Amino acid sequence: MDPSKVLQTLNEALPESLLKIYGLTTAQNANVTSIHDILSKLIDFKTDELFVAGKARLSRELSKTNVKVYTYSFDRGNPFPGPMNGIAHHALDLEYLFGNFVEGFPGKKDVNLSLGLIRFWVGFANGKAPWADYTTGKSLYITPEGDLEVIPREQITSRRWEAYDLIDKNWDIVRKTGDKLMSGELAMLN
């Protein structure tokens, strides 16, 4: 698989300002010889396109209808041994939210995080606002250390806020390109 062809296709389809955030411009990758050199960047792009930018767009649009929207970002790494140890990955928050692992968490910090999230969700199910809603510009942030903080969204530095705005402005072509990336169509370029 020729990474320069993948990069060329991305650079022909998407704005340079967006690709630059992910380190995927042709200029940023002049010496790339293997797809493995850019794989983590491609994963970051696709993850943001698929999960985070879509969530930001949905939250913004729903809040315009006077529906209360509550968002959160989860950066606590997986506490369990194995290949995902230390990584905040998709659906890890569910291990905390449903309380299934309270007795199995390796440390008190994770137990407290789980119990805190459960309290938020039970309160929400009973009509209580769990934290500041989307229109305030704030979000719940679960830090890498396992703390629960309600802070302005842009202070969550693990997110690429500028990229999400660019993804939103170029939604159709970003989604189409992201789909090609997922289907392997871009990887089959020789």
Secondary structure, DSSP 8 states (H G I E B T S, - for coil): --HHHHHHHHHHHS-HHHHHHHT-STGGGTT--SGGGTHHHHHHHHHIIIIIHHHHHHHHHHHTTT-----EEE---B-SSSTTBT---TTHHHHHHT-TTTTT-SSHHHHHHHHHHHHHHHHHHTT---S--GGGTEEEEE-TTS-EEEEEGGG-TTS-HHHHHHHHHTHHHHHHHHHHHHHTTTTT--
